[in-house]
Amino acid sequence: MCQVLTRSNIEDIIKFAQKHALFVFADEVYQDNVYDKDSKFYSFKKVMSEMGAPYNKVELVSFMSISKGYVGECGLRGAWMELCNLDPEVQAHLYKAISAMLCSTTLGQTAVDCVGAMYAFPRIQLPPKAIEAAAAANKLPDVFYAFKLLEETGICVVPGSGFGQRPGTYHFRTTILPQPQQLQDMLDVFRSFHAKFTKEYS
């Protein structure tokens, strides 16, 4: 509690992990909360990289949070993790577990008209050139679309590929909680974006 690891501390941890083939979980959420003038935050990944071989091959995952790391408000949930040197097979299982948390536990899912609740899961038609551009960017087509939407409009949606959609189909999930007028404004912006996107890649 209330301690900041020195660079020497971190190097010792990495050396120990390398010697015993251990996986390092670096909780770096409070990296901006260093108050002592003689102390400094050191990133595990940066130190590990600078140590060189064989230490830069240690399996590492580092965690950061919006809610505590930036905002200081636990109710505003948002976090991410970076995986370093993780075995590809283990990484695939991790992605599968994360995807499973987004899905229903039932074997079959059926899309129905949106008449209520807080989410909509619309299907989108993507032009072949958009799918090619996504492949060139090393992204799934719906992920490529979602990033473009976010970058150009500020509208954030969840790509449907995270929910196990049928191959060759593309969807996204969006929240429909805003007031009707706000939702209408958002849909107007979205409609303009989709028309522009479709024209650009047709």
C-alpha positions as CSV (number, residue, x, y, z in Angstrom):
1,M,0.0,0.0,0.0
2,C,1.2,3.6,-0.8
3,Q,4.4,2.3,-2.3
4,V,6.0,2.9,-5.7
5,L,8.2,0.2,-7.2
6,T,11.7,1.4,-8.2
7,R,13.3,0.4,-11.4
8,S,15.5,-1.9,-9.5
9,N,12.4,-3.6,-7.9
10,I,10.9,-4.1,-11.4
11,E,14.1,-5.5,-12.8
12,D,14.3,-8.0,-9.9
13,I,10.7,-9.1,-10.5
14,I,11.4,-9.6,-14.3
15,K,14.5,-11.6,-13.6
16,F,12.7,-13.8,-11.1
17,A,9.8,-14.3,-13.6
18,Q,12.3,-15.2,-16.4
19,K,14.2,-17.6,-14.2
20,H,11.0,-19.5,-13.1
21,A,9.0,-19.1,-16.4
22,L,6.3,-17.0,-14.6
23,F,3.7,-14.8,-16.2
24,V,3.8,-11.2,-15.0
25,F,0.5,-9.3,-14.3
26,A,1.4,-5.6,-14.0
27,D,-1.5,-3.6,-12.5
28,E,-0.4,-0.1,-13.6
29,V,-3.7,1.6,-13.0
30,Y,-2.3,4.1,-10.5
31,Q,0.7,5.2,-12.6
32,D,-0.4,8.9,-12.5
33,N,-0.8,8.8,-8.7
34,V,2.8,9.3,-7.7
35,Y,3.1,12.1,-5.1
36,D,6.7,11.7,-3.8
37,K,9.1,14.0,-5.7
38,D,11.8,11.4,-5.5
39,S,9.7,8.6,-6.9
40,K,8.8,7.8,-10.5
41,F,6.5,5.4,-12.3
42,Y,8.3,2.8,-14.5
43,S,6.4,0.8,-17.0
44,F,7.1,-3.0,-16.8
45,K,7.0,-3.2,-20.6
46,K,9.5,-0.4,-21.0
47,V,11.9,-1.8,-18.4
48,M,11.6,-5.3,-19.8
49,S,12.3,-4.1,-23.3
50,E,15.4,-2.1,-22.2
51,M,16.8,-5.1,-20.3
52,G,17.1,-7.0,-23.6
53,A,17.3,-10.7,-24.1
54,P,16.3,-13.0,-22.5
55,Y,14.2,-10.8,-20.2
56,N,12.4,-9.0,-23.0
57,K,10.7,-12.4,-23.8
58,V,8.9,-12.7,-20.4
59,E,5.1,-13.1,-20.8
60,L,3.5,-9.9,-19.5
61,V,0.1,-8.3,-19.4
62,S,-0.3,-4.7,-18.2
63,F,-3.5,-3.2,-17.0
64,M,-4.8,0.4,-17.2
65,S,-8.2,1.9,-16.3
66,I,-10.2,5.0,-17.3
67,S,-12.3,4.8,-14.2
68,K,-9.5,5.0,-11.7
69,G,-6.4,5.8,-13.8
70,Y,-7.9,9.0,-15.4
71,V,-11.2,10.0,-14.1
72,G,-10.9,8.9,-10.4
73,E,-14.5,7.7,-10.5
74,C,-15.1,4.0,-9.9
75,G,-18.6,4.1,-11.5
76,L,-17.3,5.1,-14.9
77,R,-16.2,1.7,-16.1
78,G,-13.6,1.4,-18.8
79,A,-10.3,-0.4,-18.9
80,W,-7.8,-2.2,-21.2
81,M,-4.9,-4.5,-21.1
82,E,-1.8,-5.0,-23.3
83,L,-0.5,-8.5,-23.9
84,C,3.2,-9.0,-24.5
85,N,4.9,-12.3,-25.6
86,L,1.7,-14.2,-24.8
87,D,1.6,-17.7,-26.4
88,P,-0.7,-17.4,-29.5
89,E,-2.8,-20.4,-28.3
90,V,-3.4,-18.9,-24.9
91,Q,-4.2,-15.5,-26.5
92,A,-6.8,-17.2,-28.7
93,H,-8.4,-18.8,-25.7
94,L,-8.5,-15.4,-23.9
95,Y,-10.2,-13.7,-26.9
96,K,-12.7,-16.6,-27.0
97,A,-13.5,-16.2,-23.2
98,I,-14.0,-12.4,-23.7
99,S,-16.3,-13.0,-26.7
100,A,-18.3,-15.6,-24.7
101,M,-19.0,-13.0,-22.0
102,L,-20.7,-10.8,-24.6
103,C,-22.9,-13.6,-25.9
104,S,-26.0,-15.2,-24.7
105,T,-25.6,-18.6,-23.0
106,T,-28.2,-20.2,-25.3
107,L,-27.1,-22.3,-28.2
108,G,-29.2,-20.5,-30.8
109,Q,-29.8,-16.8,-31.2
110,T,-32.4,-15.1,-33.4
111,A,-32.5,-11.5,-34.4
112,V,-35.9,-9.8,-34.1
113,D,-37.2,-6.3,-34.7
114,C,-36.1,-3.8,-32.1
115,V,-39.2,-2.9,-30.1
116,G,-37.7,-2.1,-26.7
117,A,-34.8,-2.7,-24.3
118,M,-31.5,-0.9,-24.3
119,Y,-29.6,-2.5,-27.3
120,A,-30.1,-2.7,-31.0
121,F,-28.1,-5.2,-33.2
122,P,-28.6,-4.1,-36.8
123,R,-27.1,-5.8,-39.8
124,I,-25.0,-3.7,-42.2
125,Q,-24.1,-4.3,-45.8
126,L,-20.4,-3.6,-46.6
127,P,-19.1,-3.1,-50.2
128,P,-16.4,-5.5,-51.4
129,K,-13.9,-2.7,-51.5
130,A,-14.5,-1.9,-47.8
131,I,-13.9,-5.6,-47.0
132,E,-10.6,-5.4,-49.0
133,A,-9.6,-2.2,-47.2
134,A,-10.3,-3.9,-43.9
135,A,-8.1,-6.8,-44.8
136,A,-5.3,-4.4,-45.9
137,A,-5.6,-2.7,-42.5
138,N,-5.4,-6.2,-40.8
139,K,-8.9,-5.7,-39.3
140,L,-12.2,-7.6,-39.5
141,P,-14.7,-5.7,-41.8
142,D,-17.1,-4.8,-39.0
143,V,-14.2,-3.6,-36.8
144,F,-12.9,-1.5,-39.7
145,Y,-16.3,0.0,-40.1
146,A,-16.7,0.7,-36.3
147,F,-13.3,2.4,-36.2
148,K,-14.2,4.6,-39.2
149,L,-17.5,5.5,-37.6
150,L,-15.9,6.4,-34.3
151,E,-13.1,8.5,-35.9
152,E,-15.3,10.4,-38.3
153,T,-18.4,11.0,-36.1
154,G,-17.6,10.1,-32.5
155,I,-20.3,7.5,-32.5
156,C,-19.1,4.3,-30.7
157,V,-20.5,0.9,-31.5
158,V,-19.4,-2.7,-30.7
159,P,-18.5,-4.7,-33.8
160,G,-20.7,-7.8,-34.3
161,S,-17.8,-10.1,-34.7
162,G,-17.4,-10.1,-30.9
163,F,-20.8,-11.9,-30.6
164,G,-20.2,-14.8,-33.0
165,Q,-22.2,-13.5,-36.0
166,R,-22.7,-15.8,-39.0
167,P,-19.7,-15.8,-41.3
168,G,-20.1,-13.4,-44.2
169,T,-22.6,-11.2,-42.3
170,Y,-21.8,-7.9,-40.5
171,H,-23.5,-6.3,-37.6
172,F,-22.8,-3.9,-34.8
173,R,-24.4,-3.4,-31.3
174,T,-25.4,0.0,-30.2
175,T,-27.2,1.4,-27.1
176,I,-30.6,3.0,-27.6
177,L,-30.9,4.6,-24.1
178,P,-30.7,8.3,-25.1
179,Q,-33.8,10.4,-25.2
180,P,-35.7,10.1,-28.6
181,Q,-34.5,13.5,-29.9
182,Q,-30.8,12.7,-29.1
183,L,-31.2,9.3,-30.6
184,Q,-32.7,10.9,-33.8
185,D,-29.8,13.3,-34.0
186,M,-27.3,10.4,-33.7
187,L,-29.2,8.4,-36.3
188,D,-29.1,11.4,-38.7
189,V,-25.3,11.6,-38.3
190,F,-25.0,7.9,-38.7
191,R,-27.1,7.9,-41.9
192,S,-24.9,10.5,-43.4
193,F,-21.7,8.6,-42.4
194,H,-23.0,5.3,-43.8
195,A,-24.0,6.9,-47.1
196,K,-20.5,8.5,-47.4
197,F,-18.8,5.2,-46.4
198,T,-20.7,3.2,-49.0
199,K,-20.0,5.7,-51.7
200,E,-16.3,5.8,-50.9
201,Y,-15.9,2.1,-51.1
202,S,-18.2,1.4,-54.0
